[in-house]
Amino acid sequence: MSEIILPEVELNIYSPKNPVEATIVENRVCTTESSPNIVRHITFDISGTDLEGRIRVGQSIGVLPPGENEKGRPHKLRLYSVSSPSKGEGGQSHLISTTVKRAIDEVEGTLYLGVASNYLSNLKPGDKVKLTGPSGKRYLLPENPKDFNYVFFATGTGIAPFRGMIMELFENGYEGDVALVFGCAYRTDLLYPEFIKEMTERHSNFHYISCVSREDRRKDGSKFYVQSAIEDQAELLNPIFSKENTLIYICGMKGMETGIYQNLALQGHLDYLQLRGDLAEREPNTWDWEDIKKNIKPSARTFEEVY
């Protein structure tokens, strides 16, 4: 297998104490149908700033919402994964984008709104926003991306970096295999459907698997989650997993990695895992969540960003 060499990237060009002002140029819902979960694709104009041309796909930007919390302190920075390729949204280096879910929750009858996500979701073209970053130096495509195959696992807005990565790969004549396994609660929550449709129609080496957890059921009655695709779509995925130059990227809800690691092991793909303790001597179907949490780490071929 080719050596996995990650590119050198710049970090924290702008900090919370020294943010930069950007302008909103696009703010749109990125689902086709009306959904109880509102997810928006937001594009920033960073013209004339030191961020222009210096953000790599897989990195994040920080957003500083205005105002103070209940203790009178400024609202905290919130990081958002960049969803545009390294050369910029639409190939324009002065435009970068991200994917934002409007956070709304109710606890014991009290409604809570996510400060940063609702602030961003309410912005209109022409509005200004303070940014920091970029952040992140490992969740990147390799320097030689054409030498590898990829399986991307995403839940919800975890699709953001993969949108940019997929664009970047295929815009540069990529000929390997890319599989995107995307999980959400309802069909109305499927993100970027037009982009997915275009990629599927144009590239036979792009494989899309959606896992909708709260509607249909698997044959055994269990729910469809991203990890279940490893078994359900084994005919498609096993040949990709079995190639020594395949890399796995996981992005989304914390905890999703445990099921992915166990199902990879059940299918015999242990090269993506580092096992500790007695796990290597036990059958994967005997591993529990605590075993996986304590005794499995991703190998050099596996990248995770969960939150």
C-alpha positions as CSV (number, residue, x, y, z in Angstrom):
1,M,0.0,0.0,0.0
2,S,1.1,3.5,-0.7
3,E,2.3,5.4,2.4
4,I,-0.4,7.6,3.9
5,I,1.1,11.1,4.0
6,L,-1.2,13.8,5.2
7,P,-0.6,17.3,3.8
8,E,0.9,20.1,6.0
9,V,-1.8,22.6,6.8
10,E,-2.0,25.9,8.4
11,L,-3.8,26.3,11.8
12,N,-5.4,29.1,13.7
13,I,-4.6,31.9,11.3
14,Y,-7.4,33.7,13.1
15,S,-8.1,33.1,16.8
16,P,-11.0,34.0,19.1
17,K,-9.1,37.0,20.3
18,N,-8.3,38.0,16.7
19,P,-11.2,36.8,14.5
20,V,-11.9,37.8,10.9
21,E,-15.1,39.1,9.4
22,A,-16.7,37.2,6.5
23,T,-19.9,37.9,4.5
24,I,-22.8,35.4,4.0
25,V,-23.4,34.8,0.4
26,E,-25.7,31.8,0.5
27,N,-27.9,30.2,3.2
28,R,-30.2,27.5,2.0
29,V,-31.9,24.3,3.2
30,C,-30.1,21.3,1.9
31,T,-32.9,18.8,2.0
32,T,-35.4,18.4,-0.8
33,E,-38.5,17.9,1.3
34,S,-39.7,19.6,4.5
35,S,-38.2,18.0,7.5
36,P,-38.5,18.4,11.3
37,N,-34.7,18.7,11.2
38,I,-33.7,21.9,9.5
39,V,-30.2,21.6,8.0
40,R,-28.7,24.5,6.0
41,H,-25.8,24.9,3.5
42,I,-24.1,28.2,4.3
43,T,-21.4,29.9,2.2
44,F,-19.1,32.6,3.4
45,D,-17.2,35.1,1.3
46,I,-13.6,35.4,2.8
47,S,-12.3,37.7,0.1
48,G,-9.3,39.7,1.2
49,T,-8.7,37.7,4.4
50,D,-5.8,35.4,5.1
51,L,-8.1,32.4,5.0
52,E,-8.5,32.6,1.3
53,G,-6.9,29.7,-0.4
54,R,-5.5,28.4,2.9
55,I,-8.2,26.0,4.1
56,R,-8.1,22.3,3.2
57,V,-11.1,20.1,2.9
58,G,-11.4,18.2,6.2
59,Q,-10.6,21.2,8.3
60,S,-13.0,23.3,10.3
61,I,-13.7,26.9,10.9
62,G,-14.8,28.6,14.1
63,V,-17.9,30.8,14.4
64,L,-18.2,33.4,17.2
65,P,-21.9,34.2,17.8
66,P,-22.5,37.6,19.2
67,G,-23.9,38.3,22.7
68,E,-23.4,36.8,26.1
69,N,-24.6,33.7,28.0
70,E,-26.6,33.8,31.2
71,K,-23.4,34.4,33.2
72,G,-22.6,37.5,31.2
73,R,-19.7,35.9,29.4
74,P,-19.3,36.0,25.6
75,H,-20.8,33.0,23.8
76,K,-18.2,30.2,23.1
77,L,-16.7,29.5,19.8
78,R,-18.3,26.7,17.8
79,L,-16.4,24.6,15.2
80,Y,-18.1,23.6,11.9
81,S,-16.6,21.3,9.3
82,V,-15.9,22.9,5.9
83,S,-18.1,21.3,3.2
84,S,-16.4,22.8,0.2
85,P,-13.3,21.4,-1.6
86,S,-9.9,23.0,-1.0
87,K,-10.1,25.2,-4.0
88,G,-13.3,26.7,-2.7
89,E,-17.1,26.5,-3.2
90,G,-17.8,26.3,-6.9
91,G,-14.0,26.4,-7.6
92,Q,-13.8,30.0,-6.1
93,S,-11.1,30.3,-3.5
94,H,-12.8,33.2,-1.8
95,L,-15.9,31.1,-1.0
96,I,-16.1,28.4,1.7
97,S,-19.1,26.6,3.0
98,T,-20.4,24.5,5.9
99,T,-23.4,22.5,6.9
100,V,-25.4,23.5,9.9
101,K,-28.3,21.8,11.7
102,R,-30.6,24.2,13.6
103,A,-30.4,22.9,17.1
104,I,-33.8,22.9,18.9
105,D,-34.5,20.7,21.9
106,E,-37.0,20.5,24.7
107,V,-36.1,19.4,28.3
108,E,-38.8,19.1,30.9
109,G,-41.0,21.5,29.0
110,T,-38.4,24.1,28.4
111,L,-37.3,24.9,24.9
112,Y,-33.5,25.2,24.2
113,L,-32.1,26.7,21.1
114,G,-28.4,26.1,20.0
115,V,-26.8,29.5,20.1
116,A,-24.4,29.2,17.2
117,S,-26.5,27.0,15.0
118,N,-29.6,29.3,15.3
119,Y,-27.5,32.4,14.8
120,L,-26.0,31.0,11.6
121,S,-29.3,29.7,10.4
122,N,-30.9,33.1,10.7
123,L,-28.3,35.0,8.7
124,K,-29.1,36.3,5.3
125,P,-26.8,37.1,2.3
126,G,-24.9,40.3,3.1
127,D,-24.8,39.7,6.8
128,K,-21.4,39.6,8.5
129,V,-20.0,36.9,10.8
130,K,-16.8,36.5,12.8
131,L,-14.7,33.4,11.9
132,T,-11.6,31.8,13.3
133,G,-9.4,29.0,12.2
134,P,-8.7,26.9,10.3
135,S,-8.6,24.0,12.8
136,G,-7.7,20.3,12.3
137,K,-4.6,18.6,10.9
138,R,-5.4,14.9,10.6
139,Y,-8.9,14.6,9.2
140,L,-7.7,15.2,5.7
141,L,-7.3,13.4,2.4
142,P,-3.7,12.1,1.8
143,E,-1.2,14.0,-0.3
144,N,-1.6,11.4,-3.0
145,P,-5.4,10.9,-2.9
146,K,-5.6,9.0,-6.2
147,D,-3.6,6.1,-4.7
148,F,-6.4,5.1,-2.3
149,N,-10.0,3.9,-2.1
150,Y,-12.4,5.4,0.4
151,V,-15.4,4.4,2.5
152,F,-17.0,7.4,4.2
153,F,-19.4,6.9,7.1
154,A,-21.6,9.9,8.0
155,T,-24.6,10.7,10.2
156,G,-26.4,14.0,9.8
157,T,-24.2,17.0,9.3
158,G,-21.2,14.6,9.5
159,I,-21.6,14.5,5.7
160,A,-20.1,18.0,5.5
161,P,-16.4,17.1,5.0
162,F,-17.3,14.2,2.6
163,R,-19.2,16.5,0.3
164,G,-16.0,18.5,-0.2
165,M,-13.8,15.4,-0.3
166,I,-15.9,13.7,-3.0
167,M,-16.0,16.9,-5.1
168,E,-12.2,17.3,-4.8
169,L,-11.5,13.6,-5.7
170,F,-13.7,13.5,-8.8
171,E,-12.9,17.0,-10.0
172,N,-9.3,15.7,-10.3
173,G,-10.1,12.6,-12.4
174,Y,-10.3,10.1,-9.5
175,E,-10.7,6.5,-10.8
176,G,-10.7,4.5,-7.5
177,D,-13.8,3.5,-5.5
178,V,-15.6,5.8,-3.1
179,A,-18.5,4.6,-1.0
180,L,-20.6,7.0,1.1
181,V,-22.7,5.5,3.8
182,F,-25.1,8.1,5.2
183,G,-27.4,7.7,8.1
184,C,-30.4,9.7,9.2
185,A,-33.7,9.3,11.1
186,Y,-36.2,9.9,8.2
187,R,-36.1,10.1,4.5
188,T,-36.8,13.8,4.7
189,D,-33.4,14.2,6.4
190,L,-31.4,12.9,3.4
191,L,-28.9,15.7,2.8
192,Y,-27.6,17.1,-0.5
193,P,-29.8,14.7,-2.6
194,E,-29.2,16.6,-5.8
195,F,-25.5,16.4,-5.4
196,I,-25.7,12.7,-4.5
197,K,-27.9,12.0,-7.6
198,E,-25.5,13.8,-9.9
199,M,-22.4,12.0,-8.5
200,T,-24.2,8.6,-8.8
201,E,-25.2,9.2,-12.4
202,R,-21.9,10.5,-13.5
203,H,-19.5,8.2,-11.7
204,S,-19.9,4.4,-11.7
205,N,-17.1,4.2,-9.1
206,F,-19.2,6.3,-6.6
207,H,-21.4,4.2,-4.4
208,Y,-24.1,5.7,-2.1
209,I,-25.8,3.8,0.7
210,S,-28.5,5.5,2.8
211,C,-29.6,4.1,6.1
212,V,-32.9,5.5,7.4
213,S,-33.3,4.4,11.0
214,R,-36.8,5.3,12.0
215,E,-38.8,4.1,9.0
216,D,-38.0,0.7,7.4
217,R,-36.6,-2.3,9.4
218,R,-34.0,-4.8,8.5
219,K,-35.0,-8.5,8.0
220,D,-34.3,-9.2,11.7
221,G,-36.5,-6.3,12.8
222,S,-33.5,-4.1,13.9
223,K,-33.1,-0.5,12.6
224,F,-31.0,0.6,9.7
225,Y,-27.9,2.3,11.0
226,V,-24.6,3.1,9.2
227,Q,-22.9,0.2,10.8
228,S,-25.6,-2.2,9.6
229,A,-24.6,-1.4,6.0
230,I,-21.3,-3.2,6.6
231,E,-23.4,-6.5,6.8
232,D,-26.3,-5.6,4.6
233,Q,-24.2,-4.2,1.7
234,A,-21.3,-6.7,2.2
235,E,-21.4,-7.7,-1.5
236,L,-20.6,-4.1,-2.5
237,L,-18.4,-3.1,0.5
238,N,-16.3,-6.2,1.3
239,P,-14.3,-6.0,-2.0
240,I,-13.5,-2.3,-1.2
241,F,-12.7,-3.0,2.4
242,S,-10.5,-5.9,1.3
243,K,-8.2,-3.7,-0.8
244,E,-5.0,-2.8,1.1
245,N,-5.2,0.8,-0.1
246,T,-8.7,1.5,1.3
247,L,-9.1,4.2,3.9
248,I,-12.1,4.6,6.2
249,Y,-13.4,8.0,7.4
250,I,-16.1,8.3,10.2
251,C,-17.9,11.6,10.9
252,G,-20.9,12.3,13.0
253,M,-22.6,11.4,16.2
254,K,-20.3,10.1,19.0
255,G,-20.8,6.4,19.6
256,M,-21.4,5.5,15.9
257,E,-17.8,4.3,15.7
258,T,-18.4,1.5,18.1
259,G,-20.9,-0.3,15.9
260,I,-18.8,0.3,12.8
261,Y,-15.7,-1.2,14.5
262,Q,-17.5,-4.3,15.7
263,N,-19.2,-4.9,12.3
264,L,-15.8,-4.5,10.5
265,A,-14.4,-7.1,12.8
266,L,-17.3,-9.4,12.3
267,Q,-16.6,-9.2,8.5
268,G,-12.9,-9.9,9.1
269,H,-11.6,-6.4,8.4
270,L,-9.3,-6.1,11.4
271,D,-6.7,-4.1,9.5
272,Y,-8.7,-1.0,10.3
273,L,-8.5,-1.5,14.0
274,Q,-5.9,-1.5,16.8
275,L,-7.0,-4.1,19.4
276,R,-5.9,-4.0,23.0
277,G,-6.5,-6.3,26.0
278,D,-8.0,-9.7,25.2
279,L,-10.2,-8.5,22.3
280,A,-8.0,-10.1,19.7
281,E,-8.5,-13.5,21.3
282,R,-12.3,-13.2,21.5
283,E,-15.0,-13.4,18.9
284,P,-16.2,-9.9,17.8
285,N,-19.8,-10.9,18.6
286,T,-18.9,-11.1,22.3
287,W,-17.5,-7.6,22.4
288,D,-19.7,-5.1,24.2
289,W,-19.8,-1.3,24.0
290,E,-17.4,-0.9,27.0
291,D,-14.9,-3.3,25.4
292,I,-14.9,-1.4,22.2
293,K,-14.7,2.0,23.9
294,K,-11.7,1.0,26.0
295,N,-9.8,-1.4,23.9
296,I,-10.2,-0.4,20.2
297,K,-8.4,2.5,18.6
298,P,-8.5,3.3,14.9
299,S,-5.5,2.1,12.8
300,A,-3.5,4.4,10.5
301,R,-6.1,3.5,7.8
302,T,-9.0,4.8,9.8
303,F,-9.9,8.4,10.5
304,E,-12.7,9.5,12.9
305,E,-14.2,12.8,13.9
306,V,-17.2,12.3,16.2
307,Y,-18.9,14.7,18.6
